[in-house]
Amino acid sequence: MNAFNLTRLFKICIFVTLACLTRAYAQVPYQDLTHDSKVFGHKKNYRLYLPSGYAQATKRYPVIYFFHGWGGRHSSDDNAKLEYAMLQRLVDKYQTIMVMWDGNMEEAQPRPYNVGNHEDIKFQVQMKDYFPELVDHVDQTYRTLTDRDNRGIIGFSMGGFMSLFLSGKYPDKVCAGVSMMGSPEFFVGTSDNHTLYPVRYTFANLQDVKMRIHTSPTDILYFLNQEVKAGSAWEGKKIEMEEFPGGHMVDDPGQTARFEKAMAFVARELGKKHPQPKKWSHYDLYGDFGLWGYEVKSDKQQPGFIYLKDVTPQGFGVYTQKWLPHGPTVPVRNIEVQTAPVYRASADYKLVNYSFRSGKVSVSDVKADASGRIRLDFDAYGNETGIYRAADKASWGFLDFQVNGKPWVKNSGNALKIRLFNRGSEGGGNLKVVLSSPDQDIVIKDSVKTVQVNANARLFQVPDFELICNKKPPLHAEPADIKLRITVYDGNMVNSTVINVPVDFDVPYFTNIRIDDGKVVREAALGKGNGDGKVNAGEDIVLYEGGKRLKINISNVGIDASREQFTDEMIPARWPDGFTQQSIMHIETDAKEIECLASYETKTFNPIERKVTWGRVRLRVEK
């Protein structure tokens, strides 16, 4: 071959190579990259999409993060059926950076995120720590808009759960989230300490994040996501929800229409101003956490939640719960709360606190630090606190309630007693207390009370409200409580809060009760006692209706609710989703009988549908 032909062949090879590279770039518009993760202690993968023209532009862009599902990675998710190359068109259309993270915990472990059933929690690494680390890396490496107004999350399946969980964990970092065929609940935490996080009971965490849910009538998780939908409505959180044919996937193969609906939803929020809420509440399963400038530290080393309620500069509540929605307190010795810098620097303030443990009100002096923060200490048994200056006015608001001496309502004959607490300076006068409910099954007689309060009072009991409750026991595991709103008007000052009230449903008695007091009823003994299969004082027992373990929803007599323990099981279904909770109850030493409202759950295999059967229990306690 002569020199001319060699040169010609060389040019042809160069042309073909460039053409192949051009086609490859056109088909693969993303970049698969790594960064050094201190959280994981090694490099982590992610896939990056940049808008066309990013290299030539100087402007900054919002960021959307995508979380894959089970068995997926940053670069693949067989169940989702994502068309990765086609997503560049959406990135260009909505002018965002998109980052697909890698939720893999280790190469030999296909299950991502360190969430799931008890045996799935294997790592100390927490994705709640990795998400802000990845956000920081992206913000420091690329031209991003770094505030919450320009950051959103989309997740599929297990990643859908993570989008709901992390949006609720960090509403100060995210303005919008989408769950596509998302899982409804998982245990989250470390292998030694993990807590069931049921999305249907945690929409208080998501009040300041715009949310959308994709589901499908033929999806395995369809009915479980109907529970999530019911939970959002129960919490008063508006969400978008759309049903698609085709089952558990993001899109039809070769299509991006559904992914675009998710991106369009997030993109509508990007760039808008989402102001910090004037009042907020938050459940957190970790002992230490921060939100909206507040920092919480504790010695919590066991499952459960720390709950900050109705946080404002004027005060807040601090509670713990072993589980949601009505678990007993968590045995935490001390909870330290450092407020956001919302007070005058180095100024003196008064602190008033009501302790549910002692039933007493205390008033003390506190001082803001040079940044305008105040550090406070609380126990785990429930506290309502107020922070004020001597010249401030009184600040009356809700403290607690009873219905005929009990913390629940029945269908009729409900005399609701509400106690108010003054979180401000001492001062009385005329108050107007208004009771309302977003629940259509509640009838309130004489919903407005006008009362006269003494000037030196800190606590005040409002005259009884009469309620009729027509709520029926739910057929599935959606929230069974009613909601009541208590609004207190004191001149120009208005304080309002919403409370959850259990319902003691009027249902028939179970007729086939069996007792585990150390006696094996099914495959194992969960109770502790003399093992005679009878109820004895001082025992820890599990009740069965036939072969079904019971959850005790309401106990009228005989059971020490503060010593109730949590147990659960995964009833077999197509996937291990939807946990069934049961009660291990401590019988009081002077108990003569047990009277309670209970329930048990069953599940269908595919789709997974949790059905709840309700009944009453009455048992004599052996001497």
VENCOR-V608984 format. One record per residue. SS is DSSP state (@ for helix, = for strand, . for the rest). PSI is psi in whole degrees, -180 to 180 (none if undefined). Layout:
ss: <SS;SS>
psi: <PSI;PSI>
This chain:
ss: <.;.;@;@;@;@;@;@;@;@;@;@;@;@;@;@;@;@;@;@;@;@;@;@;@;@;@;.;.;.;=;=;=;=;=;=;=;.;.;.;.;=;=;=;=;=;=;=;=;.;.;.;.;.;.;.;.;.;.;.;=;=;=;=;=;=;=;.;.;.;.;.;=;.;.;=;.;.;.;.;.;.;.;.;.;.;@;@;@;@;@;@;@;@;.;=;=;=;=;=;=;.;.;.;.;=;.;.;=;.;.;.;.;.;=;=;.;@;@;@;.;.;.;.;.;.;@;@;@;@;@;@;@;@;@;@;@;@;@;@;@;.;.;=;.;.;.;@;@;@;=;=;=;=;=;=;.;@;@;@;@;@;@;@;@;@;@;@;@;.;.;.;.;.;.;=;=;=;=;=;.;.;.;.;=;=;=;=;=;=;.;.;=;=;=;=;=;=;@;@;@;.;@;@;@;@;.;.;.;=;=;=;=;=;=;.;.;.;.;.;.;@;@;@;@;@;@;@;@;@;@;@;@;@;.;.;.;.;.;=;=;=;=;.;.;.;.;.;.;.;.;.;.;.;.;.;@;@;@;@;@;@;@;@;@;@;@;@;@;.;.;.;.;.;.;.;.;.;.;=;=;=;=;=;.;.;.;.;=;=;=;.;.;=;=;=;=;=;.;.;.;.;.;.;=;=;=;=;=;=;=;=;.;.;=;=;=;=;=;=;=;.;.;.;.;.;.;.;.;.;.;.;.;.;=;=;=;=;.;.;.;.;.;.;.;.;.;=;=;=;=;=;=;=;=;.;.;.;.;=;=;=;=;=;=;=;=;.;.;.;.;.;.;.;=;=;=;=;.;.;.;.;=;=;=;=;=;=;.;.;.;.;.;.;.;=;=;=;=;=;=;=;=;.;.;=;.;=;=;.;.;.;.;=;=;=;=;=;=;=;=;=;.;.;.;.;.;.;=;=;=;=;=;=;=;=;.;.;.;.;.;=;=;=;=;.;.;=;=;=;=;=;=;.;.;.;.;.;=;=;=;=;=;=;=;=;=;=;=;.;.;.;.;.;.;.;.;.;.;.;.;=;=;=;=;=;=;=;=;=;.;.;=;=;=;=;=;=;=;=;=;=;=;.;.;.;.;.;=;.;.;.;=;=;=;=;.;.;.;.;.;.;.;.;.;.;.;=;.;.;.;.;.;.;.;=;.;.;.;=;=;=;=;=;=;.;.;=;=;.;=;=;=;=;=;=;=;.;=;.;@;@;@;.;=;=;=;=;=;.;.;.;.;.;.;.;.;.;.;=;=;=;=;=;=;=;=;.;.;.;.;.;=;=;=;=;=;=;=;=;=;=;=;.;.;.;.;.;.;=;=;=;=;=;=;=;=;=;=;=;.;=;.>
psi: <129;173;-36;-46;-36;-42;-42;-43;-41;-45;-39;-43;-43;-44;-45;-42;-46;-39;-42;-42;-40;-45;-40;-42;-39;-34;-26;81;-10;172;132;117;174;161;159;121;119;-30;-47;-24;17;177;143;144;154;156;134;131;127;142;145;136;0;-43;-32;-18;168;-8;167;156;150;167;135;130;136;132;121;175;-166;136;-7;171;-177;-25;-3;150;94;-36;-34;-29;42;140;87;-41;-36;-17;-18;-35;-38;-38;-42;-42;-43;3;55;157;140;133;125;114;167;108;8;136;-39;158;-33;-2;105;-22;123;171;-8;41;162;-140;176;-46;-12;-13;99;-9;152;-26;136;130;-22;-23;-32;-35;-52;-30;-44;-41;-45;-42;-47;-43;-32;-19;-29;164;88;160;121;7;167;-25;-10;32;131;168;138;135;150;132;-118;-34;-27;-42;-44;-34;-38;-43;-49;-30;-36;-30;-37;59;-14;-2;-11;138;-19;148;152;132;120;108;42;152;147;-19;145;159;138;141;-155;170;-27;-14;98;154;140;124;95;115;-35;-20;6;23;-11;-33;-20;13;-26;19;130;131;146;144;130;136;176;136;-20;11;145;-33;12;-52;-33;-35;-20;-34;-41;-44;-44;-37;-38;-42;-41;-38;-4;25;119;128;154;139;131;139;139;149;165;-11;-149;88;168;-51;161;145;134;5;157;14;-41;-39;-37;-36;-38;-46;-41;-39;-48;-43;-31;-28;-24;130;-17;158;122;90;153;136;146;-26;137;159;156;131;133;133;-5;149;-30;132;165;149;133;35;-9;145;132;133;141;174;22;122;19;165;152;-178;146;131;117;124;131;58;125;169;-20;-11;-176;171;149;120;166;152;132;-32;169;145;-11;53;158;175;155;133;73;134;-42;137;116;127;122;122;167;164;69;7;165;134;130;19;155;139;164;142;123;134;135;123;121;-21;-45;-21;20;156;135;147;132;171;139;161;131;147;-175;-19;-3;21;155;133;131;153;141;157;-179;-1;5;123;141;128;151;147;124;167;159;-31;-5;166;170;156;88;134;177;141;-61;180;163;150;108;39;3;158;42;166;155;-176;-33;173;34;112;103;120;127;131;138;155;132;112;3;-157;157;139;135;-154;-167;128;147;124;124;128;129;172;135;-7;121;-13;6;130;125;123;132;69;-2;128;130;124;156;124;137;153;-32;11;143;-29;146;132;125;142;151;141;141;131;146;127;118;13;137;152;133;150;-18;-171;28;163;137;-9;163;163;137;137;127;121;128;124;125;90;-124;-4;133;126;130;142;156;134;154;131;119;159;128;87;144;93;161;162;142;147;-2;53;133;153;125;103;38;-6;131;121;-40;-108;-14;155;122;-24;171;121;-154;-3;20;1;16;164;119;147;140;-4;158;119;156;131;142;143;101;-118;9;122;142;145;129;114;-39;134;118;-45;158;-16;132;99;-29;-17;12;141;159;130;162;165;156;99;132;137;-177;-42;156;70;148;91;143;124;144;170;136;113;142;123;128;149;-28;16;142;-26;163;130;119;161;130;171;160;159;147;162;145;161;-49;114;161;116;116;123;139;131;127;149;166;156;133;121;145;138;127;148;none>
